Amino acid sequence: MAFVTLGWAAVLVVDARTAEAASGGQPTPKQLAPSSPEASPTPGTPAEAASEAICAPSSVGNTVEVKVKEPDNFQSWLSQGDNLLRLKRYQEALMAYSRAIDLNGGELPGWLGCAMVLQETQKYDTAVRALDRALTISPEHSQAWFQKGMVLKLSERYEEALAAFDRALQGNGAWGNSAGLADAWLNRGSVLWWLEKRSEAIAAFDKAIEINPEFALAWYNRATALLQEGNYVEAVASYERAIASQGQWGSLTGPANAWYNRGVALEQLERYAEAIDSYDEALKIIPNHTKARLRIVALRQRLAASPQS
């Protein structure tokens, strides 16, 4: 939210899967995957029945008991759900959101919280149903469309995810605390990359950077896209911007990835000594980074065998 890889595990984009390709002595680009059509919100049942069907605590395990000081207060249950979600106590969080929805199913936050729990517990189809309910309440709500895009992306329904991110960008600009314009452009770019729309993906990463010039993950994604496309010089420059920025990284992607991938790009440019330095920086952050260690060994052997060394 890590995505594509090159031969020696250079990874691209927002916390998705990685796929590895061994290709002899030096890394070379590897290609990606496809997908489906757009889903629009569908009307649900009354709030209580919908809560039971979609946000039932049994969706993520055995039913648990949750208490609040004001059991008839919608906001009390909502706040409790938010707190429990932060603590990753998913069954209890879902129970709290379910009670909030039962009290006031016409309010968006209960449905969004329920959907987030379902997303975190990989109940993607049910999460989409919860978000469709939210979007019947507020059809232009940017955060709800963004969240739906994220769930569809995790479900590998990339064309639907792209349509959802587009709706988020065209929506009412209500992003809540969890997302914003830059995040939507970033994730739009990752989906475009999966759909092999390479130039559009890079343009989306550029847009995320235009909105937030210190968005480390956007610089990283741009760099890795350029690396995949064979634009090694510009990839190196973008990795350096990612490393220098003080901005947001992904949960699975950080500076060590950028240093490692920078080394991959420098290898392609035959700047081997600089590549070794870059891999060394990755090892300073992650001492057990096996691939970086292996690349250093291989490059030192190459340099030792070179007539110019």
C-alpha positions as CSV (number, residue, x, y, z in Angstrom):
1,M,0.0,0.0,0.0
2,A,5.4,-2.8,-2.5
3,F,4.1,-3.7,-5.9
4,V,6.1,-4.9,-8.8
5,T,9.7,-6.1,-8.8
6,L,12.7,-6.1,-11.0
7,G,15.1,-9.0,-11.1
8,W,16.6,-8.4,-7.7
9,A,13.5,-7.2,-5.9
10,A,13.2,-3.5,-6.7
11,V,9.6,-2.9,-5.6
12,L,6.9,-0.6,-6.9
13,V,3.9,1.1,-5.3
14,V,1.7,1.3,-2.5
15,D,1.8,-1.8,-0.3
16,A,0.7,-4.5,-2.6
17,R,2.3,-7.8,-3.5
18,T,5.8,-8.4,-4.9
19,A,6.8,-10.8,-7.6
20,E,10.4,-11.8,-8.1
21,A,12.2,-12.7,-11.3
22,A,15.8,-14.0,-11.3
23,S,17.4,-13.0,-14.6
24,G,21.1,-13.7,-14.5
25,G,23.8,-11.4,-13.3
26,Q,22.0,-8.0,-13.5
27,P,18.5,-6.9,-12.8
28,T,16.1,-6.4,-15.7
29,P,12.5,-5.1,-15.8
30,K,9.6,-7.4,-15.2
31,Q,5.9,-6.9,-16.2
32,L,2.6,-6.9,-14.3
33,A,-1.1,-7.9,-14.2
34,P,-4.7,-7.0,-15.4
35,S,-8.6,-6.9,-14.3
36,S,-12.6,-6.1,-14.3
37,P,-15.5,-3.5,-14.7
38,E,-17.0,-0.7,-12.5
39,A,-19.5,-1.3,-9.7
40,S,-21.9,1.5,-8.6
41,P,-23.5,1.7,-5.1
42,T,-26.6,-0.5,-4.8
43,P,-29.5,0.3,-2.5
44,G,-29.4,-1.7,0.8
45,T,-32.0,-2.8,3.3
46,P,-33.1,-0.7,6.3
47,A,-30.2,0.3,8.6
48,E,-30.8,-2.4,11.3
49,A,-31.0,-5.3,8.8
50,A,-28.1,-4.0,6.8
51,S,-26.0,-3.7,10.0
52,E,-26.8,-7.3,10.9
53,A,-26.0,-8.5,7.4
54,I,-22.9,-6.4,6.6
55,C,-21.4,-5.3,9.9
56,A,-22.2,-8.2,12.1
57,P,-19.3,-8.9,14.6
58,S,-19.4,-12.6,13.6
59,S,-18.0,-11.4,10.2
60,V,-14.5,-11.3,11.8
61,G,-14.8,-14.0,14.5
62,N,-16.9,-14.9,17.6
63,T,-19.3,-12.3,18.9
64,V,-17.8,-10.2,21.8
65,E,-19.3,-7.8,24.3
66,V,-18.5,-4.1,24.1
67,K,-19.8,-1.5,26.5
68,V,-19.9,2.3,26.5
69,K,-21.0,4.8,29.2
70,E,-23.9,6.0,27.1
71,P,-25.3,3.0,25.2
72,D,-28.0,5.1,23.5
73,N,-25.5,7.6,22.1
74,F,-24.4,7.2,18.5
75,Q,-21.2,9.2,19.0
76,S,-20.2,7.1,22.0
77,W,-20.3,3.9,19.9
78,L,-18.6,5.6,17.0
79,S,-15.7,6.8,19.2
80,Q,-15.4,3.4,20.8
81,G,-15.2,1.8,17.4
82,D,-12.5,4.2,16.3
83,N,-10.4,3.5,19.5
84,L,-10.8,-0.3,19.1
85,L,-9.9,-0.1,15.4
86,R,-6.7,1.8,16.3
87,L,-5.9,-1.0,18.7
88,K,-6.6,-3.6,16.0
89,R,-9.3,-5.2,18.2
90,Y,-11.4,-5.9,15.2
91,Q,-14.3,-7.9,16.6
92,E,-14.9,-5.3,19.2
93,A,-14.6,-2.5,16.8
94,L,-17.1,-4.1,14.4
95,M,-19.5,-4.5,17.3
96,A,-19.2,-0.8,18.2
97,Y,-19.7,0.3,14.6
98,S,-22.6,-2.1,14.2
99,R,-24.3,-0.5,17.3
100,A,-23.6,3.0,15.9
101,I,-25.3,2.1,12.7
102,D,-28.3,0.5,14.5
103,L,-28.7,3.9,16.3
104,N,-28.2,6.0,13.2
105,G,-27.8,4.2,10.0
106,G,-28.1,7.4,8.0
107,E,-24.7,8.7,9.2
108,L,-21.7,8.0,7.1
109,P,-19.0,7.4,9.8
110,G,-20.4,4.1,11.1
111,W,-20.4,2.6,7.7
112,L,-16.9,3.8,6.9
113,G,-15.6,2.4,10.2
114,C,-17.3,-0.9,9.6
115,A,-15.8,-1.0,6.1
116,M,-12.3,-0.3,7.4
117,V,-12.6,-3.2,9.9
118,L,-13.7,-5.5,7.1
119,Q,-10.9,-4.3,4.9
120,E,-8.3,-4.8,7.6
121,T,-9.6,-8.4,8.2
122,Q,-9.6,-9.0,4.4
123,K,-13.4,-9.3,4.1
124,Y,-13.2,-7.4,0.9
125,D,-16.6,-8.2,-0.7
126,T,-18.4,-7.3,2.5
127,A,-16.3,-4.1,2.9
128,V,-17.5,-3.1,-0.6
129,R,-21.1,-3.7,0.4
130,A,-20.6,-1.4,3.5
131,L,-19.1,1.3,1.3
132,D,-21.9,1.0,-1.2
133,R,-24.3,1.6,1.7
134,A,-22.2,4.7,2.7
135,L,-22.4,5.9,-0.9
136,T,-26.2,5.7,-1.0
137,I,-26.1,8.2,1.9
138,S,-23.6,10.5,0.3
139,P,-23.0,9.6,-3.4
140,E,-20.2,12.2,-3.9
141,H,-18.2,11.6,-0.7
142,S,-14.5,11.5,-1.7
143,Q,-13.3,9.5,1.3
144,A,-15.9,6.8,0.7
145,W,-15.0,6.5,-2.9
146,F,-11.3,6.5,-2.0
147,Q,-11.8,3.7,0.6
148,K,-13.8,1.7,-2.0
149,G,-11.0,2.1,-4.5
150,M,-8.5,0.8,-1.9
151,V,-10.7,-2.3,-1.2
152,L,-11.1,-3.0,-4.9
153,K,-7.4,-2.6,-5.4
154,L,-6.7,-5.1,-2.7
155,S,-9.2,-7.4,-4.3
156,E,-7.3,-7.1,-7.6
157,R,-10.4,-5.6,-9.3
158,Y,-8.2,-2.9,-10.9
159,E,-10.6,-1.4,-13.4
160,E,-13.2,-0.9,-10.8
161,A,-10.6,0.5,-8.4
162,L,-9.6,3.0,-11.1
163,A,-13.2,4.1,-11.5
164,A,-13.6,4.5,-7.8
165,F,-10.4,6.6,-7.4
166,D,-11.6,8.8,-10.3
167,R,-14.9,9.3,-8.5
168,A,-13.0,10.2,-5.3
169,L,-11.1,12.9,-7.2
170,Q,-14.3,14.2,-8.8
171,G,-16.2,14.1,-5.5
172,N,-17.0,16.6,-2.7
173,G,-13.5,16.9,-1.3
174,A,-14.4,15.4,2.0
175,W,-11.4,13.3,2.8
176,G,-11.6,12.8,6.6
177,N,-8.4,12.1,8.4
178,S,-7.3,9.0,6.4
179,A,-6.7,10.2,2.8
180,G,-6.3,13.2,0.6
181,L,-5.9,14.3,-3.0
182,A,-2.2,13.2,-3.1
183,D,-3.1,9.7,-1.7
184,A,-5.9,9.3,-4.3
185,W,-3.5,10.2,-7.2
186,L,-0.8,7.9,-5.8
187,N,-3.2,4.9,-5.6
188,R,-4.7,5.8,-9.0
189,G,-1.1,5.6,-10.3
190,S,-0.6,2.1,-8.8
191,V,-3.8,0.8,-10.4
192,L,-2.9,2.3,-13.8
193,W,0.5,0.5,-13.5
194,W,-1.2,-2.8,-12.9
195,L,-3.4,-2.1,-15.9
196,E,-0.1,-1.6,-17.9
197,K,-1.0,2.1,-18.6
198,R,2.5,3.1,-17.9
199,S,2.7,6.8,-19.0
200,E,-0.7,7.5,-17.2
201,A,0.7,5.9,-14.0
202,I,3.8,8.1,-14.0
203,A,1.6,11.1,-14.7
204,A,-0.5,10.2,-11.7
205,F,2.6,9.9,-9.5
206,D,3.7,13.3,-10.8
207,K,0.3,14.8,-9.8
208,A,0.7,13.4,-6.3
209,I,4.1,15.0,-6.1
210,E,2.7,18.3,-7.4
211,I,0.2,18.3,-4.6
212,N,2.7,17.2,-1.9
213,P,6.3,17.7,-2.9
214,E,7.5,15.9,0.2
215,F,5.5,12.8,-0.4
216,A,8.3,10.2,-0.2
217,L,6.2,7.2,-1.4
218,A,5.1,9.1,-4.5
219,W,8.7,9.9,-5.4
220,Y,9.6,6.3,-4.7
221,N,6.8,5.0,-6.9
222,R,7.7,7.4,-9.7
223,A,11.3,6.3,-9.4
224,T,10.5,2.6,-9.6
225,A,8.1,3.2,-12.5
226,L,10.9,4.9,-14.4
227,L,13.3,2.1,-13.4
228,Q,10.9,-0.4,-14.9
229,E,10.7,1.7,-18.1
230,G,14.4,1.8,-18.4
231,N,14.8,5.5,-17.6
232,Y,17.6,4.8,-15.1
233,V,19.1,8.3,-14.8
234,E,15.8,9.9,-13.9
235,A,15.0,6.9,-11.6
236,V,18.2,7.6,-9.6
237,A,17.2,11.2,-9.2
238,S,13.7,10.4,-8.1
239,Y,15.0,7.8,-5.5
240,E,17.3,10.6,-4.2
241,R,14.3,12.9,-3.8
242,A,12.4,10.2,-2.0
243,I,15.3,9.6,0.4
244,A,15.8,13.3,1.0
245,S,12.1,14.0,1.7
246,Q,10.7,14.1,5.2
247,G,7.3,12.8,4.0
248,Q,5.1,9.8,4.1
249,W,6.2,6.3,3.3
250,G,4.0,3.2,3.0
251,S,3.6,0.5,5.7
252,L,5.8,-1.9,3.7
253,T,8.0,0.5,1.9
254,G,10.7,2.8,3.4
255,P,14.1,4.4,2.8
256,A,15.9,1.0,2.7
257,N,13.8,0.1,-0.4
258,A,14.7,3.3,-2.0
259,W,18.5,2.8,-1.4
260,Y,18.3,-0.7,-2.7
261,N,16.4,0.2,-5.8
262,R,18.7,3.2,-6.4
263,G,21.5,0.6,-6.4
264,V,19.6,-1.5,-9.0
265,A,19.3,1.6,-11.3
266,L,23.0,2.5,-10.8
267,E,23.9,-1.1,-11.8
268,Q,22.0,-0.7,-15.0
269,L,24.1,2.4,-15.6
270,E,27.2,0.4,-14.9
271,R,28.1,2.8,-12.0
272,Y,29.1,-0.1,-9.9
273,A,31.0,1.6,-7.1
274,E,28.0,3.9,-6.5
275,A,25.6,1.0,-6.6
276,I,27.7,-0.7,-3.8
277,D,27.5,2.4,-1.7
278,S,23.7,2.5,-2.2
279,Y,23.3,-1.2,-1.2
280,D,25.5,-0.4,1.8
281,E,23.0,2.3,2.9
282,A,20.2,-0.2,2.6
283,L,22.1,-2.5,4.9
284,K,22.6,0.2,7.5
285,I,18.9,0.4,7.8
286,I,18.1,-3.3,7.5
287,P,21.3,-5.2,8.4
288,N,19.8,-8.6,7.3
289,H,18.9,-7.2,3.8
290,T,20.1,-10.4,2.1
291,K,19.6,-9.2,-1.5
292,A,21.6,-6.0,-0.9
293,R,24.4,-8.1,0.6
294,L,24.4,-10.5,-2.4
295,R,24.5,-7.6,-4.8
296,I,27.5,-6.1,-3.0
297,V,29.4,-9.5,-3.2
298,A,28.5,-9.9,-6.9
299,L,29.6,-6.3,-7.8
300,R,32.9,-6.6,-5.8
301,Q,33.6,-9.8,-7.7
302,R,32.8,-8.0,-11.0
303,L,35.1,-5.1,-10.1
304,A,37.9,-7.4,-9.0
305,A,37.7,-9.3,-12.3
306,S,37.6,-6.1,-14.4
307,P,40.9,-5.3,-16.3
308,Q,40.4,-1.6,-15.2
309,S,40.4,-2.5,-11.5
